[in-house]
């Protein structure tokens, strides 16, 4: 008993000798790295967030930035966009193709307008595209596959023109355009089909050309891209309807007559001058004879890719596990035996075709396998066993990337390396679970630069359309979430494009948006485009695709009216100067960047460019010309005041009349202007959010009092970053703001400091006032929100706090 009393007295005396000491510390958050929503809020590292919305973490490594506003390319109409495709041709033509509702259209990069090139398609079907042999090939799984060759001339009654709204042909048929002549019926509708023959078998396709309406004075027809047959083809037969009174009638017409026999397998053009009276004689072989042969019509499918110089197609609505392929180098020709079944009895559908490391990969709903295509298709090709049983139920989410095929499975986002599939979205499992299961087939993916984008429908958002985008940066292994309505992606990254991600709206506004600030380009390269301008002692000659501009007479000899001798016997060119003035172009520019042109001036020549701009066509035409620009490799025109309309003048001079400078087409342009667009900012507000977990400041067992917080940032914005601070007991809930409009030089005493573009804001809390108690607690959570559209970047946060530490006296 005495011993217990002695011990108790000792403990009491020691306690009386201890005292509380107030300590001060600083907790630094010097990196903002990624979203981690699938973690206990008490375990979130200080560099991670449980909310990361409409922000970027890789614009500046270690910092969090507001995502950029999107720029409007234009609207296709009052419907969702069901596909986007950037069509690049070998002649440097580039076009943005889009589908939506029942139409297929191409966009004007300068004006942001769309021209319908096919209509009457099945409403709302998603499309997939490839470019091969200078053809854009598209399919939607319901309608016949189509092809497009970049033709845009649709002036009625004009040689070389197609009929407006009818510019695409079905895959396996030729293109039809007007041809000077009067042999067919005027103002009538026609369509064509083609049959191949090898001396034994007729191989017919039900594919039809674009419908063509003849003119009142120009009513012959020329065909281009007439399909070739496989090796061994000796003849091709071209069949045509007789004239119909309407487009509807010609589409319904099933009676076709032979109008030409091509006795080779090389020619791909034809001038059709056979009258209807001659055509309906029904010359042999009749269509009935040919159609009794072998059907080589391209299959209907949803998914396509180019592999082994063949077009592969899958996603037929009846044969869900079949993969079809075309003749090699010939996407117009499919035999009825060139297909293979991919695990046909497993109850799954084929959902994607991708080439990976030279091997065709076939995704199904629950499996992924390889299709080996070396050697002879009939004897050597084979289907491998499934490499993974984590398949892809979201067909349009699957994309190629540097780390493999990325795709959405039921359990999350996966990376298929060719050897296995690996889950890479564990950190955002909560967000994956937010994807509406019944809308998973509408999820759309894209890989651009080092980032994968997955658009999906959010359960939390309550929408019936895609309204969220999961953004995954593979370099940082980091996720964020965007709130956007997106149904389709495309990257503009070839030719003279600078590399821009474009998206199509999932809403009924039909908008196409650009997701970075890469410049727009006005480029001219066609002879017909140059001929739209005005010449003064200059001309453009050579072919449509390779025009040359030079100093020259601007009249023909027949117009001299006897004055040829007065011209000092000079016939080659009139004098040593010449000029060309362009039409007025609409560009809607907010800033101009560079002007480029391709010149050859020799030792005696010179070329100078002049520019003028205005708010209207008339204002532009009346404006004063700029000073001369002389650097063809990139003249800096940023000093000019940008406007909606622009016009150019080219002055060419030579010191020797025998020689002329000239301009030619190289790298896809004769001349081009880079600029940014005016009035194209699309979003009026963007709610950016960064929400932390519960922070204990690395000092978990002590109650802390925050005495100061410093924020280090950059901005071009004028809004506020609103900050909410709460503690884990729920008795502290404080709101304050960083005013991004405050200049660091305005007031030395306003708590805003910094140097150059780097700013610092210091927040001091009220200490136990009636309105606001001191921020005291063991753990704190921060939530940053800002809903403007201008950029800002948060680099660092320093939290100074005090706490009591018990120490011996």
C-alpha positions in Angstrom: 0.0 0.0 0.0 2.8 2.4 0.9 4.5 1.6 -2.5 1.3 2.6 -4.4 1.1 5.9 -2.5 4.7 6.7 -3.4 4.2 6.0 -7.1 1.0 8.0 -7.3 2.7 11.0 -5.6 5.5 10.8 -8.1 3.2 10.8 -11.1 1.3 13.7 -9.7 4.5 15.7 -9.1 5.7 15.0 -12.7 2.3 16.2 -14.1 2.5 19.4 -12.2 6.0 20.0 -13.6 4.7 19.6 -17.3 3.4 22.6 -19.3 1.8 23.2 -22.7 3.9 24.9 -25.2 2.6 26.6 -28.4 4.4 25.6 -31.5 4.3 27.1 -35.0 4.6 25.1 -38.3 4.1 25.5 -42.0 2.5 22.9 -44.1 3.4 23.2 -47.8 1.4 21.8 -50.8 3.8 22.2 -53.6 2.3 19.9 -56.2 -1.2 19.3 -57.5 -1.0 15.9 -59.3 -4.3 14.1 -60.0 -7.8 13.0 -59.2 -8.1 10.0 -56.7 -11.8 9.5 -56.1 -11.5 5.9 -55.1 -9.8 6.4 -51.7 -10.7 7.1 -48.2 -10.9 10.9 -47.8 -8.6 10.5 -44.7 -5.9 8.8 -46.8 -5.7 11.2 -49.8 -2.1 12.4 -50.3 -1.8 16.2 -50.1 -0.9 16.3 -53.8 -4.1 14.6 -54.9 -7.8 15.5 -55.0 -11.2 13.8 -54.5 -12.6 16.3 -56.9 -10.8 17.6 -60.0 -13.2 19.1 -62.5 -12.4 21.2 -65.6 -8.8 21.6 -64.6 -5.5 20.4 -66.0 -2.5 19.1 -64.1 0.1 18.8 -66.9 0.1 22.3 -68.4 2.7 23.2 -65.8 4.1 20.1 -64.0 3.2 20.3 -60.3 0.5 22.9 -60.8 -3.2 22.8 -61.4 -4.6 25.0 -64.1 -8.0 25.9 -65.4 -8.8 24.0 -68.6 -8.9 26.1 -71.8 -12.2 27.3 -73.2 -13.3 25.6 -76.4 -13.5 27.4 -79.7 -16.5 26.9 -82.0 -15.7 25.5 -85.5 -19.4 25.8 -86.3 -22.7 24.0 -86.1 -23.9 21.2 -88.5 -27.6 21.6 -87.4 -30.1 20.9 -84.7 -29.0 17.4 -83.9 -26.2 15.5 -82.1 -23.0 14.7 -84.0 -22.6 11.0 -84.7 -19.1 11.0 -86.1 -16.2 13.3 -87.1 -13.4 12.4 -89.6 -10.5 14.5 -90.9 -10.1 13.6 -94.5 -6.6 14.1 -95.9 -5.7 13.4 -99.6 -2.4 13.0 -101.2 -2.8 16.3 -103.1 -2.9 18.0 -99.7 -6.7 18.5 -99.7 -8.1 18.4 -96.2 -11.7 18.4 -95.1 -13.7 17.9 -91.9 -16.4 15.4 -92.4 -19.3 15.1 -90.0 -22.5 13.1 -89.6 -25.6 13.8 -87.7 -29.3 12.9 -87.9 -29.8 11.7 -91.5 -27.0 13.7 -93.2 -23.3 13.5 -94.1 -21.6 16.9 -94.5 -18.2 18.6 -94.9 -17.1 21.7 -93.2 -15.5 24.9 -94.4 -12.5 25.5 -92.2 -12.6 29.3 -92.7 -16.3 30.0 -92.5 -17.3 27.3 -90.1 -20.2 26.3 -92.2 -21.3 22.8 -93.4 -22.4 21.6 -96.8 -24.6 18.4 -97.0 -23.1 15.9 -99.3 -25.5 13.0 -98.6 -28.9 12.8 -96.9 -31.6 10.3 -96.2 -29.4 8.1 -94.0 -30.8 6.2 -91.1 -31.4 8.7 -88.3 -29.0 9.0 -85.4 -26.7 6.1 -86.4 -23.1 6.3 -85.3 -20.5 6.3 -88.1 -16.9 5.1 -88.4 -14.5 6.2 -91.1 -11.1 5.4 -92.7 -9.2 7.0 -95.5 -7.6 4.7 -98.1 -6.6 5.2 -101.7 -7.5 8.9 -101.4 -11.1 7.9 -100.5 -12.9 8.7 -97.3 -14.9 5.5 -96.5 -17.7 5.6 -94.0 -20.3 3.2 -92.6 -22.9 3.1 -89.9 -24.0 -0.6 -89.7 -27.4 0.0 -91.3 -27.0 1.8 -94.6 -24.6 0.8 -97.4 -21.0 1.9 -96.9 -20.2 5.1 -98.7 -17.1 6.7 -100.2 -16.1 10.3 -100.9 -13.2 11.7 -103.0 -13.2 15.4 -102.0 -15.2 16.7 -105.0 -17.0 20.0 -104.1 -18.2 21.4 -107.4 -22.1 21.3 -107.5 -23.0 24.1 -109.8 -26.0 22.9 -111.8 -25.7 22.5 -115.6 -21.9 22.8 -115.3 -19.3 20.4 -116.7 -17.5 18.5 -114.0 -20.2 19.2 -111.3 -22.1 16.7 -109.2 -25.6 17.4 -107.9 -25.8 19.3 -104.7 -26.5 17.1 -101.7 -25.5 14.0 -103.7 -21.7 13.9 -103.7 -21.0 10.5 -102.1 -21.2 7.1 -103.9 -21.9 3.8 -102.3 -18.7 1.8 -101.8 -18.3 -0.5 -104.9 -19.7 2.0 -107.4 -18.3 4.9 -109.5 -18.7 8.6 -109.0 -20.9 10.4 -111.5 -20.6 14.0 -112.6 -21.9 16.2 -115.5 -20.1 16.1 -118.8 -20.4 18.5 -121.7 -22.8 16.9 -124.3 -26.5 16.5 -125.0 -26.9 12.7 -125.5 -28.7 11.7 -122.4 -32.0 13.2 -121.3 -31.9 16.8 -120.0 -32.9 17.5 -116.4 -33.2 13.9 -115.4 -31.8 11.7 -112.6 -29.4 8.8 -113.2 -27.5 6.2 -111.2 -24.8 3.6 -112.1 -23.6 0.1 -111.1 -20.6 -1.9 -112.1 -20.0 -5.6 -112.8 -16.6 -7.4 -113.1 -16.1 -10.4 -115.4 -13.1 -12.9 -115.5 -14.2 -14.9 -118.6 -16.3 -17.3 -116.5 -18.0 -15.5 -113.6 -19.9 -12.2 -113.3 -19.1 -10.5 -110.0 -21.8 -7.9 -109.4 -22.2 -5.2 -106.8 -25.5 -3.7 -105.8 -23.7 -0.5 -104.8 -24.9 2.6 -106.7 -23.2 5.8 -107.7 -24.2 9.2 -106.4 -27.5 10.2 -107.9 -26.8 12.8 -110.7 -29.3 15.3 -112.1 -28.5 16.3 -115.7 -28.6 20.0 -116.7 -30.8 21.8 -119.2 -27.8 22.2 -121.6 -25.1 19.9 -120.1 -26.5 16.4 -120.0 -23.9 13.9 -120.6 -22.3 12.1 -117.7 -18.7 11.3 -116.8 -17.7 8.5 -114.3 -14.6 8.5 -112.1 -13.1 5.9 -109.7 -14.8 3.1 -111.6 -14.1 0.1 -109.3 -11.5 -2.4 -110.5 -11.9 -6.1 -110.2 -9.5 -8.6 -108.7 -6.6 -10.1 -110.6 -8.0 -12.1 -113.6 -10.7 -9.6 -114.4 -10.9 -9.1 -118.2 -14.0 -7.0 -118.6 -16.1 -4.5 -116.5 -19.6 -3.7 -117.5 -21.2 -0.3 -116.6 -24.9 -0.2 -116.0 -27.2 2.8 -115.8 -30.8 3.7 -115.2 -32.7 5.6 -117.8 -33.7 9.1 -116.8 -36.0 9.6 -113.8 -38.1 12.6 -112.9 -36.9 12.8 -109.3 -34.2 11.7 -106.9 -36.8 9.6 -105.1 -37.7 7.8 -108.3 -34.1 7.0 -109.3 -33.4 5.6 -105.8 -36.3 3.4 -106.2 -35.4 2.4 -109.8 -34.2 -1.2 -110.0 -33.9 -1.4 -113.8 -30.4 -1.0 -115.1 -29.1 -1.2 -118.6 -25.6 -1.8 -120.0 -24.1 1.5 -121.3 -20.4 0.6 -121.6 -18.0 -2.3 -121.7 -14.5 -1.7 -120.4 -12.3 -4.4 -121.9 -9.5 -4.1 -119.3 -8.9 -3.8 -115.5 -7.1 -0.5 -115.5 -9.2 2.3 -116.7 -11.2 4.1 -114.0 -12.9 6.9 -116.0 -15.6 6.9 -118.6 -17.5 9.4 -120.7 -21.1 8.2 -121.0 -22.9 9.5 -124.0 -25.4 6.7 -124.6 -28.9 8.0 -125.0 -31.8 6.5 -123.1 -33.3 5.2 -126.3 -30.1 3.2 -127.0 -29.6 2.1 -123.4 -33.0 0.5 -123.0 -32.3 -1.9 -125.9 -31.0 -4.0 -123.0 -27.8 -5.1 -124.6 -26.0 -8.2 -123.3 -24.9 -9.0 -120.8 -28.1 -7.7 -119.2 -28.3 -6.8 -115.6 -30.3 -9.9 -115.0 -27.5 -12.0 -116.4 -24.8 -10.3 -114.4 -26.8 -10.3 -111.2 -27.1 -14.1 -111.5 -23.3 -14.2 -110.8 -21.4 -13.7 -107.6 -22.4 -10.9 -105.2 -19.3 -8.8 -104.3 -21.1 -5.9 -102.6 -19.3 -4.4 -99.6 -20.9 -5.7 -96.4 -22.9 -3.5 -94.1 -20.9 -2.9 -90.9 -20.3 -0.5 -88.0 -16.5 -0.9 -87.6 -13.7 -0.7 -90.1 -10.0 -0.5 -90.3 -7.2 -0.8 -92.9 -4.9 -3.8 -92.4 -2.7 -5.6 -94.9 -3.8 -3.1 -97.6 -7.4 -4.4 -97.2 -10.5 -2.8 -95.8 -11.7 -4.9 -92.8 -15.3 -4.6 -91.7 -17.3 -5.9 -88.7 -20.5 -5.1 -86.9 -23.0 -6.5 -89.3 -26.4 -6.4 -87.6 -27.2 -10.0 -88.5 -23.8 -11.7 -88.4 -22.5 -10.2 -85.2 -19.3 -12.2 -84.9 -18.2 -12.0 -88.6 -15.2 -10.0 -89.9 -15.1 -9.3 -93.6 -12.2 -8.1 -95.8 -11.8 -6.6 -99.2 -9.6 -7.5 -102.1 -6.0 -6.4 -101.5 -5.5 -2.7 -102.5 -9.1 -2.6 -103.7 -11.6 -1.5 -101.0 -14.5 -1.6 -103.6 -14.4 -5.4 -104.0 -15.6 -8.0 -101.4 -16.1 -11.6 -102.3 -18.9 -13.5 -100.5 -16.3 -16.0 -99.1 -13.8 -13.5 -97.7 -14.9 -13.4 -94.1 -14.2 -15.2 -90.9 -16.2 -15.9 -87.8 -14.7 -14.8 -84.4 -15.9 -17.2 -81.7 -19.4 -17.2 -83.2 -21.0 -19.3 -80.4 -19.8 -17.2 -77.4 -22.9 -15.0 -77.4 -20.8 -11.9 -77.9 -20.6 -9.2 -80.6 -17.5 -7.9 -82.3 -17.1 -4.3 -81.0 -13.8 -3.1 -82.5 -11.1 -3.8 -85.1 -7.7 -2.3 -84.4 -4.2 -2.8 -85.9 -1.6 -3.2 -83.2 2.1 -3.8 -84.0 1.1 -5.1 -87.5 -1.4 -7.6 -86.2 -5.2 -7.2 -86.4 -6.8 -7.2 -83.0 -10.5 -8.0 -82.7 -12.5 -6.9 -79.6 -15.7 -8.5 -78.6 -18.0 -7.7 -75.7 -16.2 -10.1 -73.3 -13.0 -11.1 -75.1 -10.0 -9.8 -77.2 -8.2 -12.0 -79.7 -5.8 -11.6 -82.5 -6.5 -12.3 -86.2 -3.3 -13.5 -87.9 -3.3 -12.5 -91.6 0.0 -13.6 -93.0 0.1 -15.7 -96.2 -2.9 -16.8 -98.1 -6.3 -15.9 -96.7 -7.9 -19.2 -97.6 -5.2 -21.5 -96.0 -2.9 -19.5 -93.8 -5.1 -17.0 -91.9 -6.2 -17.9 -88.4 -8.0 -16.6 -85.3 -6.1 -16.9 -82.0 -7.6 -17.8 -78.7 -8.7 -15.0 -76.4 -5.8 -13.2 -74.8 -8.1 -11.6 -72.3 -11.7 -12.2 -71.1 -12.0 -8.5 -70.2 -13.7 -7.4 -73.4 -15.0 -4.1 -74.7 -18.8 -3.4 -74.5 -18.2 0.2 -75.5 -17.2 0.0 -79.2 -16.4 3.7 -79.7 -14.2 3.9 -76.6 -11.4 1.7 -78.1 -8.4 3.7 -79.5 -4.8 3.1 -80.2 -2.2 4.8 -78.0 1.5 4.5 -77.4 0.8 2.2 -74.4 -1.6 -0.1 -76.2 -5.3 -0.2 -77.1 -7.2 1.8 -74.4 -10.9 0.8 -74.0 -13.8 0.9 -71.5 -14.8 -2.4 -70.0 -17.6 -2.9 -67.4 -15.1 -2.8 -64.6 -13.2 0.3 -65.8 -10.6 1.6 -68.2 -8.2 -1.0 -69.5 -4.9 -1.0 -71.4 -4.5 -3.9 -73.9 -0.8 -4.3 -74.5 -1.0 -7.2 -77.0 -0.1 -9.7 -74.3 -2.7 -8.9 -71.6 -5.2 -6.4 -70.4 -4.5 -4.2 -67.3 -6.9 -2.1 -65.3 -5.6 1.5 -65.2 -8.5 3.4 -63.7 -8.6 2.1 -60.1 -8.0 5.7 -58.9 -11.2 6.8 -60.4 -13.4 3.8 -59.8 -16.1 6.0 -58.3 -16.3 7.9 -61.5 -16.3 4.7 -63.6 -19.3 3.5 -61.5 -21.0 6.8 -62.4 -21.2 5.8 -66.1 -24.8 4.9 -67.0 -24.7 1.2 -67.8 -27.4 1.3 -70.4 -25.6 4.1 -72.3 -22.1 2.5 -72.3 -22.4 1.8 -76.0 -22.5 5.6 -76.5 -19.2 6.2 -74.7 -16.6 7.6 -77.1 -12.9 7.7 -76.8 -9.9 9.5 -78.4 -6.2 9.7 -77.9 -4.5 13.1 -78.5 -0.9 13.8 -77.8 -0.4 12.2 -74.4 -4.0 12.1 -73.2 -6.9 9.8 -73.5 -10.4 11.3 -73.5 -13.5 9.2 -72.6 -16.9 10.9 -73.1 -19.8 9.2 -71.2 -23.2 9.7 -69.7 -23.1 10.4 -65.9 -25.6 8.9 -63.5 -25.0 11.8 -61.2 -25.6 14.3 -63.9 -29.0 12.8 -64.6 -28.6 13.3 -68.4 -29.6 10.9 -71.2 -26.6 12.0 -73.3 -22.9 12.1 -72.8 -22.2 14.9 -70.3 -18.9 14.0 -68.8 -15.3 13.4 -70.1 -12.8 11.4 -68.2 -9.4 12.8 -69.1 -6.4 10.5 -68.6 -2.8 11.8 -69.0 -0.6 8.8 -69.6 2.6 10.7 -68.9 1.5 11.6 -65.3 -0.8 8.6 -64.9 -3.3 11.2 -63.8 -7.1 11.7 -64.2 -9.4 14.7 -64.2 -13.1 15.1 -65.1 -14.6 17.6 -67.6 -18.2 18.6 -67.8 -18.9 18.6 -71.5 -21.5 17.2 -73.9 -19.4 15.2 -76.4 -20.3 12.3 -78.6 -17.5 12.2 -81.2 -13.8 13.1 -81.4 -11.3 13.8 -84.2 -7.7 15.1 -84.3 -6.5 17.5 -86.9 -2.8 16.5 -87.1 -1.6 16.1 -90.6 -0.9 18.2 -93.7 -0.9 21.9 -92.7 -3.0 21.2 -89.6 -1.2 22.1 -86.4 -2.5 19.3 -84.2 -5.9 20.1 -82.6 -8.5 18.0 -80.9 -12.0 18.6 -82.2 -15.2 17.2 -80.7 -18.8 16.9 -81.8 -21.7 17.7 -79.5 -23.9 15.0 -78.0 -26.6 17.7 -77.5 -29.0 18.8 -80.2 -27.0 22.0 -81.1 -24.8 20.2 -83.6 -21.7 22.1 -82.6 -18.1 21.1 -83.4 -15.6 22.5 -81.0 -11.8 22.9 -81.0 -10.0 22.0 -77.7 -6.9 24.1 -78.0 -5.7 27.3 -79.5 -3.9 26.0 -82.6 -4.2 28.5 -85.4 -6.7 28.3 -88.1 -5.4 28.3 -91.7 -6.6 29.9 -94.9 -4.8 28.1 -97.7 -5.3 28.4 -101.4 -3.8 25.8 -103.8 -6.2 25.1 -106.7 -6.1 26.8 -110.1 -9.8 27.5 -110.0 -9.3 29.3 -106.6 -6.6 31.6 -108.1 -8.8 32.2 -111.1 -11.4 33.7 -108.8 -9.1 36.7 -108.3 -8.3 39.6 -110.6 -5.2 39.6 -112.9 -3.3 42.6 -114.2 -0.6 41.6 -116.6 -0.5 38.2 -114.9 -2.0 34.8 -115.3 -2.3 31.3 -113.7 -1.7 28.3 -115.9 -0.9 24.5 -115.7 -3.3 22.0 -114.1 -5.9 22.4 -111.4 -3.8 20.8 -108.8 -0.4 22.3 -109.8 -1.2 25.9 -110.8 1.6 28.4 -111.6 1.1 32.2 -111.4 3.4 34.5 -113.4 3.7 37.9 -115.1 1.9 37.6 -118.5 -0.4 39.2 -121.0 -3.9 39.4 -119.4 -5.6 39.3 -122.8 -5.7 36.8 -125.6 -4.3 37.5 -129.1 -7.8 37.6 -130.7 -8.5 40.6 -128.5 -5.7 42.8 -129.7 -7.7 44.1 -132.6 -4.7 44.8 -134.8 -2.5 46.3 -132.1 0.0 43.4 -131.9 2.6 45.4 -133.7 2.2 48.3 -131.3 3.4 46.1 -128.5 7.0 46.3 -129.6 6.8 42.8 -131.0 6.7 41.4 -127.4 4.4 38.4 -127.3 5.7 36.5 -124.3 4.7 39.2 -121.8 3.7 42.8 -121.9 6.1 44.4 -119.4 8.1 43.7 -116.3 5.4 44.0 -113.7 2.2 42.0 -113.0 -0.2 41.6 -110.1 -3.0 39.4 -108.8 -5.7 40.5 -106.4 -7.6 37.8 -104.5 -11.3 37.6 -103.8 -12.3 38.8 -100.3 -12.3 35.8 -97.9 -14.2 35.5 -94.7 -12.0 34.4 -91.8 -13.6 35.9 -88.6 -10.1 36.5 -87.2 -9.2 37.9 -83.8 -5.4 37.7 -84.3 -3.2 37.2 -87.4 0.0 35.2 -87.2 2.0 34.4 -90.3 1.7 34.7 -94.1 3.4 32.0 -96.2 3.8 31.6 -100.0 5.9 29.5 -102.4 7.9 31.6 -104.8 10.6 31.1 -107.4 12.1 34.5 -108.3 15.4 33.7 -109.9 18.1 36.4 -110.2 15.8 39.0 -111.8 12.5 38.7 -110.0 10.7 39.7 -106.9 7.3 39.0 -105.3 5.6 41.1 -102.6 2.4 40.5 -100.7 0.0 43.1 -99.4 -2.9 42.5 -97.0 -6.0 44.5 -96.1 -8.9 43.6 -93.8 -12.4 44.9 -92.9 -15.6 44.2 -91.0 -17.5 43.5 -94.2 -16.8 42.7 -97.8 -17.2 46.3 -98.8 -15.1 47.6 -95.9 -12.3 45.2 -96.8 -12.4 46.2 -100.4 -12.1 49.9 -99.5 -9.4 49.5 -96.8 -5.8 50.6 -97.3 -3.3 48.0 -98.3 -0.7 47.1 -95.8 3.0 47.6 -96.3 4.7 45.0 -98.5 5.6 41.6 -97.0 8.7 39.9 -98.6 9.4 36.9 -96.5 7.8 33.8 -98.1 8.9 31.5 -95.3 6.6 33.2 -92.8 6.0 36.9 -92.9 4.9 38.2 -89.5 1.5 39.8 -90.0 0.5 39.9 -86.3 0.9 43.7 -86.3 -2.2 44.1 -88.5 -5.6 44.7 -87.0 -7.5 41.4 -87.5 -11.1 41.5 -88.8 -13.8 39.3 -90.3 -12.7 39.6 -93.9 -9.3 39.6 -95.6 -7.9 40.3 -99.1 -4.5 39.8 -100.6 -2.6 41.5 -103.5 0.5 39.9 -105.1 2.9 42.2 -106.9 5.4 40.5 -109.2 8.3 42.3 -110.8 11.3 41.4 -113.0 14.3 43.3 -114.4 14.3 41.2 -117.5 11.1 40.8 -119.5 12.3 37.4 -120.8 12.1 36.0 -117.3 9.3 36.1 -114.8 9.0 35.2 -111.1 6.3 32.7 -110.3 4.3 31.2 -107.5 3.7 27.4 -107.3 2.0 24.9 -105.1 4.2 23.1 -102.5 3.4 21.5 -99.2 -0.3 21.8 -100.0 -0.6 25.5 -100.7 0.4 28.4 -103.0 -0.1 30.8 -100.2 -1.6 30.5 -96.7 -2.4 32.6 -93.7 -2.5 31.5 -90.1 -4.8 33.2 -87.6 -7.1 32.7 -84.6 -10.9 33.0 -84.9 -13.0 35.9 -83.7 -16.2 35.3 -81.8 -15.5 31.6 -81.6 -15.2 31.2 -77.8 -18.0 28.7 -77.1 -18.4 28.4 -73.4 -19.6 31.3 -71.3 -18.8 29.7 -68.0 -16.6 26.8 -66.9 -16.9 25.6 -63.3 -13.5 24.4 -62.2 -13.2 22.5 -59.0 -10.3 21.1 -56.9 -11.3 19.4 -53.7 -8.8 17.9 -51.2 -9.2 15.1 -48.8 -8.9 15.6 -45.0 -5.5 17.1 -44.3 -3.8 16.7 -41.0 -0.8 18.7 -42.0 1.5 15.8 -41.2 0.7 16.3 -37.5 -2.3 14.0 -36.9 -2.5 14.0 -33.1 -2.7 17.7 -32.3 -5.4 20.2 -32.6 -4.3 23.0 -34.9 -5.2 26.7 -35.4 -4.6 28.1 -38.9 -3.1 31.5 -38.7 -2.2 32.2 -42.3 -2.5 30.7 -45.8 -0.5 31.8 -48.8 -1.4 31.0 -52.4 1.1 31.3 -55.3 -0.6 31.6 -58.7 -0.6 33.1 -62.2 -3.6 34.3 -64.1 -5.1 36.2 -67.0 -8.5 36.1 -65.3 -10.8 38.7 -63.7 -13.0 36.3 -61.6 -12.6 35.0 -58.1 -11.3 31.6 -57.0 -13.7 30.8 -54.1 -12.2 28.7 -51.3 -14.2 26.8 -48.8 -12.4 25.6 -45.6 -14.0 23.1 -43.2 -12.8 21.0 -40.3 -13.7 17.4 -39.6 -15.9 18.3 -36.6 -18.2 20.3 -38.7 -18.0 23.4 -36.5 -15.7 25.4 -38.9 -17.0 26.3 -42.3 -15.3 29.4 -43.8 -15.5 30.9 -47.3 -13.0 33.4 -48.7 -11.7 34.3 -52.2 -8.7 35.1 -54.3 -9.6 38.1 -56.4 -7.9 37.3 -59.7 -8.6 40.9 -61.0 -6.3 42.5 -58.4 -3.0 43.8 -59.8 -0.1 43.1 -57.5 1.0 46.8 -57.9 -2.4 48.3 -57.0 -2.1 48.5 -53.2 0.9 47.3 -51.1 -1.4 46.7 -48.2 -4.0 44.5 -49.9 -2.3 41.2 -49.3 -1.6 40.7 -53.0 2.1 40.6 -53.8 4.4 39.0 -56.3 6.9 39.5 -59.1 6.2 39.8 -62.8 3.5 37.2 -63.7 3.9 35.3 -60.4 1.4 36.4 -57.8 0.9 35.7 -54.1 -2.2 36.2 -52.0 -2.0 35.9 -48.2 -5.2 35.1 -46.3 -5.4 35.9 -42.6 -8.4 34.4 -40.8 -10.4 36.3 -38.2 -9.4 35.1 -34.8 -12.5 34.2 -32.7 -14.8 36.9 -33.9 -18.5 36.7 -33.4 -19.0 36.3 -37.1 -16.2 33.8 -37.7 -14.6 31.5 -35.2 -10.9 30.7 -35.5 -10.1 27.8 -37.9 -9.3 25.2 -35.3 -9.3 21.4 -35.8 -7.3 18.3 -36.2 -8.1 17.9 -39.9 -9.2 20.3 -42.6 -10.6 20.1 -46.1 -10.2 22.7 -48.9 -12.5 23.1 -52.0 -11.5 25.6 -54.7 -14.1 26.7 -57.3 -14.1 29.2 -60.1 -16.6 29.6 -62.9 -15.0 32.1 -65.4 -13.6 31.3 -68.8 -10.1 32.9 -68.5 -7.0 30.9 -67.6 -5.3 30.7 -64.2 -2.7 28.4 -62.6 -2.2 27.6 -58.9 1.4 26.6 -58.1 1.6 26.3 -54.4 -0.2 26.6 -51.1 1.5 27.3 -47.7 -0.5 26.9 -44.5 0.9 28.3 -41.3 -0.7 27.0 -38.1 -0.1 26.7 -34.4 -0.6 23.8 -32.1 0.0 23.0 -28.4 2.7 20.5 -27.5 3.1 19.2 -24.0 6.7 19.4 -22.7 8.5 19.1 -19.4 9.2 22.3 -17.5 
